[in-house]
Amino acid sequence: MLHINDLTFSFDKRVLLDKTSIGIPARHKVGIVGRNGTGKTTLLRLIAGEIAPEDGDIRVPNNWRIGLVSQEAPGGMESLIETVLAADMERTRLLKRSETESDPHGIAEIHTRLGDIDAHTAPARAAAILAGLGFCEAEQQRPCAEFSGGWRMRVALASALFAAPDILLLDEPSNYLDLEGTLWLEGFLKSYPHTVLIVSHDRDLLNTAVTSILHLAGGKLTLYSGGYDTFEETRRERQRLQLKLKKRQDDERRRLEAFVDRFRAKATKARQAQARVKILEKMKPIAAQIDARVAGFHFPDPEKRLGSPLMRLEGVSAGYEPGKPVLRDIDLRLDDDDRIGLLGQNGNGKSTFAKLLAGRLSPMSGHRRCSKKMLAGYFAQHQLDEINPARSPYDHIADLMSEATEARKRAMLGQLGFGINTADTVAGSLSGGEKARLLFALAAFQGPHLLILDEPTNHLDVDSREALVHALNAYEGAVIIISHDRHLLEACADRLWLVKEGTVKAYDGDMEKYRAECLAERGGRVQKDRNGGEASLKATRQQQRRTEATARAALAPLRKAITTKEKRVNELTVQIAELDERLGDQSLYEINPEKARLFSKQRGELAKMLEEAEAEWLDASEAYERASA
C-alpha cells in the first residue's frame, strides 16, 4: 500500500501540498486530477523520490519498484526493441551475468530466476507494447536516433510499461500519443497487474482505465471511488451537502451569539451564556467549497455566411517535395456547417491535410475550390512556440484592434479569458494553457468560416476542455478537429474522415467502430462495460449535441444584438476619425470658424453617442455570456 502522511511541499512561495494524507491500496488504478498548476506533476516526482518533501513522508513496501516515464527521450543507436528490453534491469543484469558465470550452481540460479520473471517471452512482450503504441515490426528494429522527439517519447513510455513496476507513474501520457495509441493504452492500463497513478485530463481515459480518482485542490488530496464521471457527480453532491451544513452551522452560530450578547450581563443567565461561549469556541468552521470559475472560450461567428459547399477538393494531391505527395486522390466536399473529426495514425498526413484545408499548403495536382472570401482559422500545437514571448496578450489583441478604444480592447481580453492578472503578462511567463487560449483567440479573431484545430487540448485541464466543447458547439462556422481526446470528438464531431494509406476518405462508422478496429489492428480487445456503460455514454453525448444545437439557436438573437451594436460602435468610430481629420486642419479655423465650431460640436455629440454605444455593446456581450454560461 502507498501511504502519504502529512505531506507538505511549496514551490515559488506557493503551497502545493499542505499537510495532506492519503492511502492507496495495492493494484489500484488511480487518476490524479486538478486544475493546472495545483501540483499534480510535483506529487508524482515526490512519490518517485526525485524531489524531497518539506515535511511529512511517503511510504511504500521496501521491495516495491517505482517507475516514472523518463522526461528525456532515448536517442542512441540502439534499436527500439533493444531500448525497451533494457528497461527490465533485472533481466539485463542476469543475462549479462550468465555470459561470464562458470559456477554450475550460479548458472542454475540465474536460469531459475530468468524463468521466474518470464524472461524468454520478454522480446514478444516488448514488441507487443511497441506495436500497441504505433511502431510496426520494421520500425522496432531501427535506432532510436532516427525518430522525432514525440515518437521517442513513446519509446520512453513503452520502456516504463515493459518494466512493469509495482507503482507505475504516468504524467499526461496521451499528450504524445495519437488517438489510436491512447485507445490501446486504455486497455493496457485496465489489465495492468500493479498499482497505477496517472495524471491526465483525458476524460475517456479517466473513465475507462482507472478505478479511483485522486483530486488535488487547495493543497489537499481526496480519494473518490469510480471513474471521472462518478467523481464529478460525487464531488458536486459533497459540495452541496457541505454548503447546506455550513448554512446550518452559520444559523446556529448566530443564534448562540445572540443569546450570549443578550444574557451575558444578567446574573441569572450568566452560566448559560458562558456555556454557549464554550460551544462557540469549540465549533469548527465549515469551509465553503466553491470552485474557481473556468474562463470560457469565444469563437466569433462568421460575419457573413457563405453558401455550400464551403470547399471542394477534386483529385487533390498534396505534399512538400515535388513528385513525393504525402496524400493523393482526395475527393471531398466541406459544407458551411460541417463538424468533422479527422482520424488516422500519427505520420499518416493529418497535419498535412489540415494545412491544405487552411490554404497554407497548395495542391500538387487537382483542384481546391472555395470562395475567395472564405476565412480559415488554424490552430496547431507547434504554433505555441511561434508566439512572441516578449509580448503580452494585450499587445497581440491590440494589434488586431488598432482603431478600438482602450475599454473595448480590455473588454475583448476579458471575453477571451484574460483578466487583470494575465492580460499584461508577457507570453513567455504564461502557462501552456494560457498560451493555448491566446492562440485560440488569434486563430478565430476575424470570425472565420472554417476553424481547423490540430490537437487543441494538450495544455488544457478537464474543465477547460469541457469549456472548449461548449464553445465549439456554439460556434456557427465549419469545424475540423484533429485530436486524441475521444470525448472532444464525440461531443463535437457529426462526421468522421479517415486519413489512411495516402488519402483521405469519409469514414462509414462512429467512434466505437473505429475504436474496435484500432484495438483489433494492434492486437487488443474491445472491453465493454458490464452494464452497457459505453452505449449509455454514447447516447448521452448524442443528446448533448442535440442540446447544444438547441442552445445555439436560442443564443442567435443575442449574438445578432452583439453584432449590430458592434457595427454601430465601428460606424461612430469612423465618423469621429473623419471629424478629427477635418479639425486637425488649421486653415479651417481661419477660413470658416463657424464650420469649425459646428464640427467640434458634432464631435462632442458623437463621442457621447460612442460612449453609450460601447456601454450597450458591453451589456449585450455580458447578456450573451450569462445566457451561454
N, C-alpha and C positions, 0 to 999 in steps of 0.2 A: 504494500500500500504506500502511496505517496502522501507524506504529511507536510503541510506548510503551516508553520507555527509562528504567529505574531510577526509576520514578515513586514519589514519596513525598508523602503528604498526611495531615494529622492534623486531627481535629475534637474540640473539647472535651476535650483532653488524651488522646484515644484515636486510635491509629494505624489509619487505614483502609486505606491503601496503603503498603507498606513495601518500597521499592526493587524494585519489580516491573517486569518487562519482558515484552512480547508483540508479535508481528507479525500483522496481519490482512490477508490478500491482498485485492485489489480484487474487487468484485462478490460477496464472501462475505456470507451471511446468518447473523448470529451472535446467539444468545440469551444474555443475561447473567443468570446465576443465582447465588444465595447467600442465606443467611439474612437476615431483616430486620435492618437496622442495620449491615450489613457495608460499605456504601459504594457500592452499585451506582448510585444516582442521582448521587452525587458524581462517579463516574467519567464519566458522560455529560456532566456540567457541565464537567469538566476538558477533555474532548475538544472540546466546543463552544466552549471559551475563555471561559466565563462566570466561572470562578474560576481562579486560578493555582496550580500545584503548589509545594510547599515545595522540592522537589528533583526532578531528572530532567526529561524533556521529552516532548512528544507531537509527532510529525512526520507531516504529510500533504503530498502534492504541492501546489505553490503554486496551481495553477488549480482545485483541488477546492473545491466548496461543501459546507458542513456545515449540516444542517438539524435543529433541535430544536423539538419542538412547544412553542409558547408556553404558559406557565402561566397567562397572563391571557386569558380567553375574550374574543373580539371582541364588542363590544356597541354599535357605532354604528348609523347609519341606512342604511348600505349594505346591499344585498341579499346573501344568502348567496353567490350566484354571483359577484357583483362582488368580495366579500371574498376568495373563493378565487382568482379570476383575478389579483387584485392581488399574490398571493404570488409569481408569476413576475415578479420585479422587472425583469429584462432586457426582457421583453415589454412591461411597463408603461412602462418608460423609452423604448423605441423608438417605441411608439405616441404617447406624448406629444411626442417629438421630431419625429415625422412631421407633426404638426399645424402646426409652425412652420418646418420646414426648406424652404428655397426653392432651394437649390443642386441641380441635376439629379443630379450625382454623389452628393451626400449622400442624396437621395431614393432613388436606385438602391441605395446601400449599405444603407440602412435596410430596404428591401423584400427585398433578398437575405438579410439576416440574419433577418428575420421568417420567411422561407421555410425557412431552415436550422433554426430552432428550432420549426418546425411550428406557427407562431402561429395559422394560420387554423383549426386543429382544437381550439384551446385551450378555447373555450366548451363544445364537446361532451365533451372530456376532463374538464373541471371538473364538468360536470353528471353524468357517469357516476360520478365519485368520490362526489359528494354523494348520488346515488341509492343507491350501494352502502352508504353509512353511514346510510341510512334516511330521506332527505329526498325527498319527491315533487316533481314539477315545479313545482307551485304554491308549495310552501314555499320552494323555491330563490329565488323572486322576492321573498320577504318580507324585511324588515330584520332584522338580527341581534338588535337590541334586543328584538324580540318573543318571543324564545326564552329558555327557562330556562338556567341555568348549565351543566347537563350537556349539553344539546343544542348550546350554543355551543362547548363543548369539542370536540364532534365537528367543528364548522366549523374550529376551530384544527388538528385532525388532518387534515382534508381539505386545508387550505391547505398543510401540510407535505408531504403526499403529492403534491399537484399540482405543487409547486415542483420535485420530483424532484432533490433534492441528491445530490451524489456520495457523501456519507455521511449516511444518514438515521438519526437517533437517536430512539428511541421509549421512553418510560418508562410502563409499565403502561397501554398504550392501551385494553385491554379493560375497564378499570375504569369508563369512561364509555360503554361500548358495550353493547348488548343482545346476546343470543346470535346473532341474525341478522347484526348488524353485525360481530361477531367472526368468523363464518364467512366473510363477504365479505373481511374484512381478511386472513385466512389466504391466500386465493387471490391477492389483490393483491400481498402481500409475496413470495409464491413466485415470481411472474413479474417482480418489480421488477428493473430492469436494473443497479442500482448496489449499493453496499455498504449493509447494514442492520445496526444494533446495536439490539437490543430487550431491555429489561428487562421480564421477565414471569414470573408464577407460574402462567400458564395452560398446563397440561401438553400439551393438544392443540395449541395454537398453537406451542409449542416443538417438538413432534414433526412438525408439518406445514409450517411456514413457514421454518424455519432449517436450515442445513447444518452448523453448528458450535455448540458450547456453550462459553461462556467462564465458568469457575467462579471466583468471588471468595470466598476464605476465608483467614483469618489474614493478611490484608494482601497476599496473593499471587494472581496471575492464572494460570489454567491453561486451555489451549485443548484441547477434545476434538472430534473429528470426529463427525458424526451428530447426530440429534435428542436429545431429553431422555432417552428410554428407553435409548438406546445409551450416553449419557453416564453414567447411573446404573450400568449394568452394568459399563462400563469402569472407572469410579472405584472401585467396590467391589472389582473384581479387582486394581486397583493397590494398594489398601489392604491386601488380603490378602497380596499379594506383599511389600509393604513391611514388614508385621508379621513375615513369615517371615524376611526379610533382617535385620530388627532382632534377632530372636531368635538368628539365626546369628552376627551380629556380637557380641551380648552374650556368647554362649558362648565365642567366640574371645577376647574381651577378658578374660574370667575366666581362661581358660587361660594367656594371656600374663602376666597379673598374678600368677597362682600361680607361674609359672616365675621371674619377677623376684624375688618375695618369698622364694622358696626358695634361689636361687643367687646373689643379688646379692653376698653376703659371701664366696663361695668364689672364690679366685683363678683356678681352672681354668675357671670358668664365667662370670666377670665380663664378658668380652667379649660372650658370647652374651646375657647378661642386659641389657647396655647396648643391644645391637641391638634387643631386644624393647621396651625403653623407648621407643626412637625410633619403632618401629612403632606403639605405643600413642599417642604424641603426634601422629602423622600420621593416625590413624584418625578419620575424620569421623563423628560420631554420626548415626545414622538416627533421625529423629523418629517416634514412634508416632502414626499418623494415626487418631484416634478422634473420631468425630462427637459433638457435644453432643446429648444426648437431647432429643427434642421431647416436650414435655408433651402427653399425650393429652387428649381431651375426654370429659366424662362426662355422659350424659343419663339421669337416673334413670327406670326403667321405671314405668308406672302402678301404683299400689299395688293397685288393683282393676280388672280388665279389664271393659269394658262390651261388651254384645252388639252384633252388627252388625245394621243399618247404624249406624255411629257418627254419621253425619249424612246427612240427605236434603234436597236443595233441589228444590222443586216450583214451577215457573213463577216463579222469583225474578227481580226487577229490583232493581238497586242503583245508587246514585249519591249526589251531595252536594247537588244543588239540586232542589227539588220540580218534577216534570214534565220533568226532564232526566236520565234514567237513563244511566249510563255503560255498564252491562251489563243485558241483559234476556233473558227466556225461558230461564232456566237450569234444566235438569232433570238433576241428577247425584246419585249415591249414593257415599258415602265409607265404606268398611269399616274395622274397627279395626286391620287390619294392612296397609293400603294404603301404597305408596311411589309417590308421583305427582310427576312433573316437569311444571311449568307452563310452557308455551311461548307465545310471542307477542311481537310487537314492542313496544318501549317506547312508552307512550302508549295502548296498546290496552285497559288496565284490569287488568293482572296484580296490581298492588298493591291496587287496589280490591277485587278478588276475594279476596285474602289477608285483608284486613280484614273482609270479610263472613264468611269461614270462622272467623276468630278471635273473632267476636262483637263487634268494635269498630265495625261498621257494620251498621245494621239494614236489612232488606229494605224497599224502597219498595212492593213488591207480592209476592204469592206467599208461600211458607212455607219457613222454615229450621227443620227439625225435628231435634232432638238431645236427649239426656238432660240434665236439669238438673245432673247430677253430672259431666258432661264438662268436663275442664280442657283449655285450649288454651294452648300456649306459643308466643309470637310474637317473631321476631327480624327487625328491619328496619334497614338501614344508617343511616337518619335518626335512629334511637334512640341512636346513639353520642353525638350532641350533647346528649341528654337526661340522660346520666349526670352526677351531681353532681361537678364537677371537684375539689371540696374534700374529698371523702370517699374513703377507700381501699377496696380490695376487702374487707378485713376488716370495715369498717363496714357495707358493703352486705350481706354474708353474715350478720353478727351480727344485723342487723335481722330476718332470716328464721329465726334460730336463737336467739331471746332466752332460751329455757329451757336451752339446752345449755351444757356446761362449756367452759372455755377450750380444753381439749385437743381436744374434739370440733370446735369451730369451726376450730381450726388444722388439724386432720386433714382437714376438708372442703375448706379452702382449698388444701391440698396436692393433694388429689384433683382439684381443678378446675384445677390448673396454676399456682397462686400460692404460690411458696416464700417463704423468709425475705426475699429481695431485693425482692419485689414486693407481698407481702400487705399491707404497711402504707404503700405508696406512694400518694399521692393520685392520683385518676383523671386529673387534669389533666396529670400527668407520665408517664402510661402511654403506650406506643406504640399505634398504631392496632390492631395485632394483639392487644395485651393488653386494650384496651378491648373489642374484639370477643369475646374469651374471657370477660370479665366479663359481657357482655350475654348470651352463650350460657348462662352459669351462672344468671343471674337469670330468663331465659325458661323454663328447664327445671327449676328447683329443686324445684317441687312435684310432679314426676313426671307431666307432662301426658299425656293420652290422644292428643293431636294436637299435633305440632310443625310450625310453619309458619316456613320460613326464606326470607326475601326478600333475595337477593344476599348470602349469608353469607361469601363467600370474598374480598371485595375487599381486606381488610387481612391476609390470610394468605399465608405463603410456601408453596412447593410441598410441603414436608414436613408443615406444619401442615394443609394441605388434605387430604393423604393420611390424617392422623390423624382429621380430621373424617369422612372416608369410613368409616373403621373404626368410629367411634363411632356414626354413624347406622345402619350395618348391624347393630350390636349392640343398638341400642335397639328395644324391643318394641312401641312405640306406632305410630300412623299418622304419616306424614311427607309434607308438601307442600314442594317445593323450587322456588324461582324463582332461576335462575342463568344467567349467560353462560358458566359453566365446563362445557364439554361432558363432561369426564372425570367430574365430580361427578354429573351427571345420569345418565350411562351406568352408573356404578358403583353408584348408589343407587336409581334410579327403576325400578320394574317396569312402570308405566303412564304414559302421557302425556296431558295435557289441553291443548287449544289455545284461547287467548283471541284471538278474531278476529271482526271485523265485528260488534262489540257484544254478543257472547255467549261462553259457554264450553262446549266440547263435548269428548268423548273423541276423541283423535287415533288414527286407524287406521294405525299405522306406527311405525317406530323412528326413532332419531336420524339414521341415514344417509338415510332417505327425506326427513325434514324438511330436512336439510342440502341435498339435491339440489333440493328445491322452493324453498328460500330463495335459492340461487345462481341458479336459473333465473329467479326473480322479479326479482332485482336485476341480471340481465344477466351473471351469472357462469357459470362452467362447473365441473362436478364433475370433479376431477382425482384419479384413483385411483392408488395406489402400484403400480408395475410388478409387484411380486411379490404383489399382493393383501394388502399390509400392513394396510389398513384392515379388511378382513374378518377377518384374523388377530387384530387388536387387539380387534375386537368380540367374537370368540369368547373371547378371554382375559378380557374384562370379564364376560361371561356366566358363565364358570367362577368368576371372583372372587366374583360374587354368590352362586353356589351354595355356595362355600367359606365365605363369611361367614354364610350361613344355618345351615350345619352348626356353625360356631363358636358362633353364638347359642344353639343347642340344648345344646352341651357346657357353656356357661357358666351355663346356667339354675340348676343346683344351687348354684353359688357365689353367684349373685345372691340366691337364696332364703335362703341362710345369712346373708347380709348383712342382709336384711330382717328375719329372725327375731331376730337379735342386736340390731339397732337397735330393734326393738319392745320387747325386754327392757330395754334401756337407758332407753327412754321410760317404761316402767312403773315402774321403780325410781326414776326422777327424780320422778315424780308422787307416789309413796309417801313419799319423803323430804320433798317440799314439804308434804305433809299433816301429817307429824310436826313439821316446823319451825313450822307454824302453831299446832299444839297446844302445843308447848314455848314458844312466844312468849307464851302466856297466863300472866301472873304469878300469877293466882289458883290455878292448878293446883298450884303448889309449896306453897301454904298449905293447900288443901283436901285434896289427895291426893298427898303427896310420894312415896308408893310407886309410883303410876302415872307420876309424872314421871320417876322413876329407870328404870322399865320402858321408857317412850318413848325416853329418852335412850340406853338400851342398844340398843333396836331400831334407832334411827337410826344408831348406830355400825356395827351389823351390815349395815344396808342400804347405808351408804356404802362398806363394804368390798366388798359384792356389786356395787355400781355400778362401782367401780374395776376389778373383774375383768371385768364385762360390757363395759365400754368397751375394755379390752385385747383381749377376744375379737372385738369388733366391728372394731377396727383390724386385727387379724390376718386376719380374713375379708376385709376390704377390700384388704389387701395381697396376699392369695392371689388374689383376683379380678384385680387389676392385673397380677400376674405371668402369670396364665393368658391374659389378653387382650392382653398386650404383643406 
